[in-house]
Amino acid sequence: MLCTDRGAPITRTARRLVLTLAAAPALALSLSACGAGSVDSDDVEESAETQLMDQTGSDVRPDIDCEDDLPAEEGAAIVCTLTADGLEGEYDVDITVNSVDGNNVAYDVQVADTPR
């Protein structure tokens, strides 16, 4: 059984989420940009959380927090933070725009394999 540094057990589901995220290739996602030339951080968070749950088959919804909107420019990047119930620590989530087609922004999501 894995335990946190406080001795509390890490749930099997949370452990599966972390192990799967660490081994997963970057997710490719697509959203629409706002008129200001960026994707709202709330939209990025929700999309990434849903895709990570779908990819891992986990019933634990990760919480991704992005402080900044994602600029609708190829190569633009932001770093967000991932936490989840039963998961010890915070994980960096790198989000990078790989293409922009009009208002459609395609980007990759990569979760760090170790906590901060």
C-alpha positions in Angstrom: 0.0 0.0 0.0 1.3 3.4 -0.9 1.1 6.1 1.8 1.4 9.8 1.8 4.1 11.5 3.8 1.5 11.8 6.6 0.9 8.1 6.7 -2.5 8.2 5.1 -3.1 5.7 2.3 -3.2 6.8 -1.3 -6.3 5.4 -2.9 -5.9 2.8 -5.6 -7.8 5.0 -8.0 -5.6 8.0 -7.4 -2.5 5.9 -7.7 -3.7 4.6 -11.0 -4.5 8.1 -12.2 -0.9 9.3 -11.4 0.8 6.2 -12.9 -1.3 6.5 -16.0 -0.7 10.2 -16.4 3.0 9.8 -15.9 3.2 7.2 -18.6 0.7 8.9 -21.0 1.8 10.7 -24.1 0.8 14.3 -24.4 -2.9 14.8 -25.0 -3.9 16.7 -28.1 -6.9 18.9 -27.5 -8.8 21.6 -29.5 -10.9 24.5 -28.3 -12.1 27.8 -29.7 -10.2 31.0 -28.9 -12.0 34.1 -27.6 -12.1 37.2 -29.7 -9.1 38.5 -27.8 -6.8 35.8 -29.3 -6.7 33.4 -26.3 -8.5 30.4 -24.9 -10.0 31.2 -21.5 -8.2 29.4 -18.6 -11.5 27.9 -17.4 -12.1 26.2 -20.8 -8.5 24.9 -20.9 -8.9 23.4 -17.3 -12.3 21.8 -18.0 -11.2 20.3 -21.3 -7.9 18.9 -19.9 -9.6 17.4 -16.8 -12.2 15.6 -18.9 -9.7 14.3 -21.4 -7.4 13.0 -18.6 -10.3 11.2 -17.0 -11.2 9.7 -20.3 -7.7 8.6 -21.2 -7.0 7.1 -17.8 -10.4 5.5 -17.2 -10.3 6.9 -13.7 -13.4 8.0 -11.7 -11.2 10.5 -9.9 -11.6 13.9 -11.6 -8.3 15.8 -11.4 -8.4 19.4 -10.6 -6.3 21.5 -13.0 -5.7 25.1 -12.2 -4.4 27.5 -14.9 -3.7 31.0 -13.7 -3.4 32.4 -17.3 -5.4 32.1 -20.5 -3.7 30.2 -23.3 -2.6 32.6 -26.1 -3.9 31.5 -29.5 -0.4 31.5 -31.0 1.5 28.5 -32.3 4.2 27.6 -29.8 2.6 29.5 -26.9 2.7 27.7 -23.6 1.4 27.9 -20.0 2.1 25.8 -16.9 -0.9 24.7 -14.9 -1.2 22.7 -11.6 -2.9 19.3 -11.2 -4.2 18.0 -7.9 -6.6 15.2 -7.2 -8.4 13.6 -4.2 -6.2 10.9 -2.7 -3.1 12.2 -4.5 -0.3 13.7 -2.6 1.3 16.8 -4.0 0.9 19.0 -7.0 1.9 18.2 -10.5 2.9 20.6 -13.2 0.9 20.4 -16.4 2.5 21.9 -19.5 0.0 23.1 -22.1 1.5 24.0 -25.5 -0.3 25.3 -28.6 0.6 23.2 -31.6 -1.6 24.9 -34.2 -4.2 27.7 -34.7 -6.8 27.6 -37.5 -9.0 30.7 -37.3 -10.6 30.5 -33.9 -9.7 26.8 -33.4 -6.7 26.3 -31.2 -5.1 22.8 -30.9 -2.8 22.1 -28.0 -1.0 19.4 -26.2 -1.2 18.6 -22.5 1.7 16.9 -20.7 1.6 16.0 -17.0 4.9 15.9 -15.0 5.8 12.4 -13.8 6.7 13.6 -10.3 5.1 16.1 -8.0 6.7 19.5 -7.4 
